[in-house]
Amino acid sequence: MGRRSKSSRSKAKAKKQSLEELELHSMSENESNEEEKIVETGGKEKGISERKEHEKKDDESEDENECTIETNPKGPLFSDENTAWLRPTKNKILDLDEDDGDDINEKELEVERQSRLIDMEMKAEKEEAKAEMSRTIAQETEIFHLPTMEELENEENRVVSPSEIRSRIESILEVLADFKSRREQDRSRSEYIHQLASDLSELYGYLPELMEYFLSMFGASETYEFVDASDRPRPLIIRTNTLKARRKDLATALMKRGVSLDPLANWSKVGLKIIESPVPMGATPEYLSGHYMLQSAASMCPVLALNPQPNEKVLDMSAAPGGKTSYLAQLMRNKGVIIANDLKLDRQKATVANMHRLGVKIVITCTHDGRKLGKKFPHTFDRILLDAPCSGLGVISRDPSVKVQRTIMDVKKNSHLQKELLLAAIDALNHKSKKSGGVMVYSTCSVSIFENEEVVNYALQKRDIKIISTTLDFGKPGFIRYKEKRFHPSLALTRRFYPHVHNMDGFFVAKIQKLSDGKTKHSLESTKHIEQDIEEKMKDSKEKDRKRKVDASAGKETLKPNKNAKNDHFSIPPSFPKKKSNAKVTKPRRYKNSGS
Amino acid sequence: MRPLTEDETRTLFVKLTEYMGKSIEKMINRSDERHCFRLIKDRVYYVSESIMKTANSVRREDLLHVGVCLGKFTKSGKFRLHITALEYLSQHAKYKVWVKPSSEMSFLYGNHVIKSGLARMTENTPQYAGVVVYSMSDIPLGFGVAAQSTEHCQTLEPSGNVVLHQSDIGEYLRGVEDDMC
């Protein structure tokens, strides 16, 4: 047994060596066939088991050879000395049990070897993953190179693909997000922004000055979102005409025609969003019989903010084609009067048609110049809606020609017109109205500051008005400052809507209340204003004196002096601060009596 | 804007009576507020008195329309009803015709209503009486003139005219906007 064990040990050693050689072979095989192994894990296992069998067979044959050599010369077949007959030839497991010591060690080596191989594979994978990580980190922390003037000139010679421009835009946005760490050392922030502006205007087709304006208003990443959203259409929305139909019935009727729709939002009881329609929405029998009107969500907001009541006198200064006018009439339940004004006759014809189609009976259509309405209808209206003509920078998704046709000059011209219209509207308001006290809404479909906050701020300085809340709880508050301009803080009550935030057209809504017929706001402290005020009040008071005399003779009620005493400052010398005005109420009368 | 002369008023009422019969009194003597007829550039408008007073302050050249336009007077003095009057016509209509959904669109294109498209008709409609056309869901589609009396319509062949088309709501799409004022 000992001899045998020795020889078997030596043979085991030889086997080990051969096994090691085999290992090396299999290792190299493993390395080359890694991919195949990953794919065919089942096959891999088979391979191992096959190899095991193979090697076991080798062991077996060798052992058998040993046994046959040894048993034959010694004695009878079945004895304790010769235990070969106990060994079943085909059963490998029993082989393992019989061969203690070296053979088992060899088998363990086998298993160990396999597990070691697997461990080594896993290690290799981990290292590869680490290498990839470090590679990607290196890529991302790589500093983006802003093209210089020469490189840009070279660019003009070749065709730059839109995807390249887009990737450059995104890289610049990344740099601007963390400017300190991601910038190139010798390039300034304005260079990056300039490059961003030119890239954005090239990619989306805008005039460069418009893009620079948006960047100054919004900031880099928001401008990108805004411009991207302006390229995509807003959903189609209809407004139920409650004079003729209810939203539920209309929705059912339209769904019967195959239209898929949803209620618009929780702030609107009449809006419906059209998701898909096999029939043209502007030609259904329901449309023709005036059950609904095609109107965007943003256009509903100024009317909701104005909130007209039945039996009021309302003016819509820029009414064509009549979407907001009909909504006003709907809220007033066809009671009261609405004057729908617009400068252009062609567009007003559409207003007339829409009024008839929708069954509105209270509208008077006319074609005045809105700027003259202040003198034609002074202090007449309870509520006024001024949806001013504007550059349309918020509705680019509907009219892409705005991108190239509107310049900053056009925007400023519009601003001038809007200021005139707004002042005329304020003059036409009746601040003594019982119902609302003279309320108006100023709205535009533009996102520029020239046409929105500036116009309202101008009116604040020129008329005795105050800005009140629009009652629209969604929407972003208006700007209070922009570059070097500072606006009145109440402008934060105005509301702005954006296509990239609210999925509505770009819109601006401001609700204004008229406090008095005065030409200037009384809280201003400048002496110039006070002087102007005094002059005007002198004129006013002289007229009022005349009126009072006439009224007194006719036996009518006279104007109470106290009510307008605030306005009668003419006795106060210009240097006096206004805060003391209330205390001086009695003085005017003395002077008046002595003067008259 | 001026009130109608007697002749004009008579022509108007004769025309309206064709469609409304005696209900025309309801238009003149209303329970809620007095309404009146006014003329702007040959078109007749039906409007409440308070609105009319407000409209008086608007300059003649600038005034486009007031209230509801019923129709216009032609050069030869006859009165022609417009589709814009449909609401009042359908409110007080004497003779009504209901049209099947299949021939709704045909009528909206301006074709006459033929027997195969007819669903219902009021009894005792005399021939050439003013008739208001409705869809099966009771939406007024337009108006016209009965080509045959109700009894004759029953014996008519399927392609025969039942209602001669005069005006329909499809006109809002067919460029009648220029015709509004």
Chai-1 contact restraints between the chains, C-beta under 6 A:
chainA,res_idxA,chainB,res_idxB,connection_type,confidence,min_distance_angstrom,max_distance_angstrom,comment,restraint_id
A,L288,B,I169,contact,1.0,0.0,6.0,A-B,restraint_1
A,L288,B,Y172,contact,1.0,0.0,6.0,A-B,restraint_2
A,S289,B,I139,contact,1.0,0.0,6.0,A-B,restraint_3
A,S289,B,I169,contact,1.0,0.0,6.0,A-B,restraint_4
A,V337,B,I51,contact,1.0,0.0,6.0,A-B,restraint_5
A,V337,B,T54,contact,1.0,0.0,6.0,A-B,restraint_6
A,Q348,B,L64,contact,1.0,0.0,6.0,A-B,restraint_7
A,K349,B,E177,contact,1.0,0.0,6.0,A-B,restraint_8
A,K349,B,M180,contact,1.0,0.0,6.0,A-B,restraint_9
A,K349,B,C181,contact,1.0,0.0,6.0,A-B,restraint_10
A,A350,B,E177,contact,1.0,0.0,6.0,A-B,restraint_11
A,V352,B,L64,contact,1.0,0.0,6.0,A-B,restraint_12
A,V352,B,H65,contact,1.0,0.0,6.0,A-B,restraint_13
A,V352,B,M180,contact,1.0,0.0,6.0,A-B,restraint_14
A,V352,B,C181,contact,1.0,0.0,6.0,A-B,restraint_15
A,A353,B,E177,contact,1.0,0.0,6.0,A-B,restraint_16
A,A353,B,M180,contact,1.0,0.0,6.0,A-B,restraint_17
A,H356,B,T84,contact,1.0,0.0,6.0,A-B,restraint_18
A,R357,B,Y172,contact,1.0,0.0,6.0,A-B,restraint_19
A,G359,B,E87,contact,1.0,0.0,6.0,A-B,restraint_20
A,K361,B,G67,contact,1.0,0.0,6.0,A-B,restraint_21
A,K361,B,V68,contact,1.0,0.0,6.0,A-B,restraint_22
A,I364,B,A55,contact,1.0,0.0,6.0,A-B,restraint_23
A,I364,B,V66,contact,1.0,0.0,6.0,A-B,restraint_24
A,T365,B,L64,contact,1.0,0.0,6.0,A-B,restraint_25
A,T365,B,H65,contact,1.0,0.0,6.0,A-B,restraint_26
A,C366,B,V58,contact,1.0,0.0,6.0,A-B,restraint_27
A,C366,B,D62,contact,1.0,0.0,6.0,A-B,restraint_28
A,C366,B,L63,contact,1.0,0.0,6.0,A-B,restraint_29
A,C366,B,L64,contact,1.0,0.0,6.0,A-B,restraint_30
A,T367,B,D62,contact,1.0,0.0,6.0,A-B,restraint_31
A,H368,B,D62,contact,1.0,0.0,6.0,A-B,restraint_32
